[in-house]
Amino acid sequence: MPNVIIYKQDGTKAGDMELSAAHFGVKVNPTLVHEVVVAQQANARRNTGHTKTKGEVSGGGKKPWRQKGTGRARQGSTRNPHWVGGGVAHGPRNVRNFGVKVNRKAKRSALFMALSDKVSNEKLLVLEPPTFAEPKTKLAVAMLRNLPLGRRTLLIIPASNPSFLRMVRNLKDVKLVTVNTLNIVDIVNTPTILFQKDAVPAFEKLYGTV
């Protein structure tokens, strides 16, 4: 079974922690991980671009001038795309669906693979539950500086903690999530994963036996 180092908030080591091989020690399939990451990003995409066709713009019901005798090109409506204020030909429409379907088993497997990759590369750490005299950002910064973290860190806690969130929400290189909001895109895009110690069994319990 994979082991990771447990750190105290002052940066000293408090021992090792054995992780579940079913969640943190699986063989990585990069193709599946990529597929699930792309699917999550596609499903988060919002189709906001929308243009009106010549049938949807207002005005232009009357023929602008008679068919013959004016010397100008014949025109039937000012709603045609070549008129200023007319409809748009082949423009974006908000009816397009960018969603990609990935089955639940594949999503879970890819999540475990991403975590296993962090463990194998020693980019996953465990932190003893910290205690602070007051919920101040500078105290959170001091704690994080004591730990061997990368430039960006994903901090995972077992459940919602408003005080802890207030301490780290203004830190641009730190993202705080709970075990039930943890997702593969955050894991892949963050160099270092920091699990609070009690979040590990909470995660394993949430996903159960694989």
C-alpha positions as CSV (number, residue, x, y, z in Angstrom):
1,M,0.0,0.0,0.0
2,P,1.2,3.5,-0.7
3,N,2.6,5.6,2.2
4,V,2.7,9.4,2.5
5,I,4.4,11.7,5.0
6,I,2.2,13.4,7.7
7,Y,3.3,17.0,8.5
8,K,2.4,19.2,11.4
9,Q,1.5,22.8,10.8
10,D,5.0,23.9,11.9
11,G,6.5,21.8,9.1
12,T,7.9,18.9,11.3
13,K,7.1,15.3,10.3
14,A,4.6,13.5,12.4
15,G,5.1,10.0,10.8
16,D,3.7,8.2,7.8
17,M,0.2,7.3,6.8
18,E,-0.9,4.3,4.8
19,L,-3.3,5.0,2.0
20,S,-5.8,2.7,0.4
21,A,-4.3,1.0,-2.7
22,A,-7.7,1.0,-4.3
23,H,-7.9,4.8,-4.2
24,F,-4.3,6.0,-4.2
25,G,-2.3,3.1,-5.7
26,V,-3.9,2.3,-9.0
27,K,-2.2,2.0,-12.4
28,V,-2.5,5.2,-14.4
29,N,-4.1,5.3,-17.8
30,P,-3.2,8.7,-19.3
31,T,-5.7,8.3,-22.1
32,L,-8.6,7.8,-19.7
33,V,-7.5,10.7,-17.5
34,H,-7.3,13.0,-20.5
35,E,-10.7,11.9,-21.7
36,V,-12.3,12.7,-18.3
37,V,-10.5,16.0,-18.0
38,V,-11.7,17.1,-21.4
39,A,-15.2,16.0,-20.7
40,Q,-15.4,17.9,-17.4
41,Q,-14.1,21.1,-19.1
42,A,-16.6,20.6,-22.0
43,N,-19.5,20.1,-19.6
44,A,-18.6,23.3,-17.7
45,R,-18.6,25.3,-21.0
46,R,-21.5,27.7,-21.3
47,N,-22.8,28.6,-24.8
48,T,-23.4,32.3,-24.4
49,G,-22.7,33.5,-28.0
50,H,-25.9,34.1,-29.9
51,T,-26.8,36.0,-33.1
52,K,-30.1,36.6,-34.8
53,T,-30.9,35.4,-38.2
54,K,-32.7,37.6,-40.8
55,G,-36.0,36.1,-39.6
56,E,-35.4,37.2,-36.0
57,V,-34.3,40.9,-36.4
58,S,-36.9,43.6,-36.3
59,G,-38.0,45.8,-39.2
60,G,-37.5,45.3,-42.9
61,G,-40.9,44.1,-43.7
62,K,-41.3,46.5,-46.6
63,K,-39.4,46.3,-49.8
64,P,-36.9,49.2,-49.6
65,W,-37.5,50.5,-53.1
66,R,-39.3,49.3,-56.2
67,Q,-37.8,46.5,-58.3
68,K,-37.0,48.4,-61.4
69,G,-36.2,51.9,-62.6
70,T,-34.1,53.2,-59.7
71,G,-30.6,52.2,-61.0
72,R,-29.9,50.4,-57.8
73,A,-29.6,46.7,-57.2
74,R,-32.8,45.0,-56.4
75,Q,-33.5,44.5,-52.7
76,G,-36.3,42.6,-51.0
77,S,-35.7,43.4,-47.3
78,T,-33.3,45.4,-45.1
79,R,-33.2,42.3,-42.8
80,N,-30.8,40.5,-45.1
81,P,-27.3,39.8,-43.8
82,H,-25.5,42.3,-46.1
83,W,-27.5,45.2,-44.6
84,V,-26.4,47.1,-41.5
85,G,-28.7,46.0,-38.7
86,G,-29.7,42.9,-40.7
87,G,-29.5,39.3,-39.6
88,V,-26.2,37.4,-39.3
89,A,-25.5,34.5,-41.6
90,H,-23.8,31.4,-40.0
91,G,-23.3,33.2,-36.7
92,P,-23.0,31.4,-33.3
93,R,-26.3,30.1,-31.8
94,N,-26.9,29.2,-28.2
95,V,-28.7,26.0,-29.0
96,R,-25.4,24.1,-29.4
97,N,-24.6,21.6,-26.7
98,F,-20.9,21.1,-25.8
99,G,-21.6,18.4,-23.2
100,V,-19.6,15.1,-23.3
101,K,-20.9,12.0,-21.6
102,V,-18.6,9.9,-19.5
103,N,-19.9,7.1,-17.4
104,R,-19.6,7.2,-13.6
105,K,-17.2,4.3,-13.3
106,A,-14.7,6.0,-15.8
107,K,-14.9,9.3,-13.9
108,R,-14.2,7.5,-10.5
109,S,-11.3,5.5,-12.0
110,A,-9.7,8.6,-13.6
111,L,-10.0,10.5,-10.2
112,F,-8.1,7.7,-8.5
113,M,-5.5,7.6,-11.2
114,A,-4.8,11.3,-10.9
115,L,-4.4,10.9,-7.1
116,S,-2.2,7.8,-7.6
117,D,0.0,9.8,-9.9
118,K,0.5,12.5,-7.3
119,V,1.4,9.9,-4.7
120,S,3.9,8.1,-6.9
121,N,5.6,11.5,-7.7
122,E,5.6,12.5,-4.0
123,K,3.3,15.4,-4.7
124,L,0.6,14.4,-2.2
125,L,1.1,15.3,1.4
126,V,-1.0,14.9,4.6
127,L,-1.4,17.6,7.2
128,E,-2.4,17.1,10.8
129,P,-5.6,19.1,11.5
130,P,-4.2,22.6,12.2
131,T,-5.3,24.8,15.1
132,F,-5.2,28.6,14.9
133,A,-5.6,31.3,17.6
134,E,-7.7,33.3,15.2
135,P,-8.9,33.0,11.6
136,K,-6.2,35.2,10.0
137,T,-4.8,34.8,6.5
138,K,-1.2,35.5,7.7
139,L,-1.4,32.5,10.0
140,A,-2.4,30.3,7.1
141,V,0.4,31.7,5.0
142,A,2.9,31.0,7.8
143,M,1.7,27.4,8.0
144,L,1.9,26.8,4.3
145,R,5.4,28.2,4.1
146,N,6.5,25.6,6.6
147,L,5.5,22.8,4.3
148,P,7.3,21.5,1.2
149,L,4.6,22.6,-1.3
150,G,4.8,23.6,-4.9
151,R,3.8,26.9,-6.5
152,R,0.1,26.1,-6.3
153,T,-1.6,23.9,-3.8
154,L,-4.9,22.1,-3.6
155,L,-6.0,21.9,0.1
156,I,-8.6,19.2,0.8
157,I,-10.6,19.1,4.0
158,P,-13.3,16.7,5.1
159,A,-16.2,19.1,5.3
160,S,-17.1,22.7,4.9
161,N,-15.1,25.0,7.3
162,P,-16.1,28.7,6.9
163,S,-13.3,29.9,9.2
164,F,-10.6,28.1,7.3
165,L,-12.1,29.2,4.0
166,R,-11.8,32.9,5.1
167,M,-8.2,32.3,5.9
168,V,-7.1,31.0,2.5
169,R,-9.7,32.5,0.0
170,N,-7.5,35.5,-0.8
171,L,-4.4,33.3,-1.5
172,K,-4.3,33.1,-5.3
173,D,-2.1,30.0,-5.3
174,V,-4.2,28.0,-2.8
175,K,-7.6,26.4,-3.5
176,L,-9.6,24.9,-0.7
177,V,-12.1,22.1,-1.5
178,T,-14.0,19.4,0.5
179,V,-13.8,15.7,-0.3
180,N,-17.2,15.8,-2.0
181,T,-16.3,18.7,-4.3
182,L,-12.9,17.3,-5.2
183,N,-12.6,16.9,-9.0
184,I,-10.0,15.7,-11.5
185,V,-9.4,19.0,-13.2
186,D,-8.3,20.6,-9.9
187,I,-6.0,17.7,-9.2
188,V,-4.4,17.7,-12.7
189,N,-3.9,21.5,-12.7
190,T,-2.4,21.7,-9.3
191,P,1.3,20.7,-8.7
192,T,0.8,19.7,-5.0
193,I,-2.1,18.1,-3.2
194,L,-2.4,18.6,0.6
195,F,-4.9,16.4,2.3
196,Q,-5.9,17.2,5.9
197,K,-5.4,14.0,7.8
198,D,-9.1,13.4,8.6
199,A,-10.0,14.1,5.0
200,V,-8.3,10.9,3.8
201,P,-10.7,8.5,5.6
202,A,-13.6,10.7,4.7
203,F,-12.6,10.4,1.0
204,E,-12.1,6.7,1.2
205,K,-15.5,6.3,2.9
206,L,-17.2,8.6,0.3
207,Y,-16.0,6.5,-2.6
208,G,-16.3,3.2,-0.8
209,T,-14.8,-0.1,-2.0
210,V,-13.7,0.0,-5.6
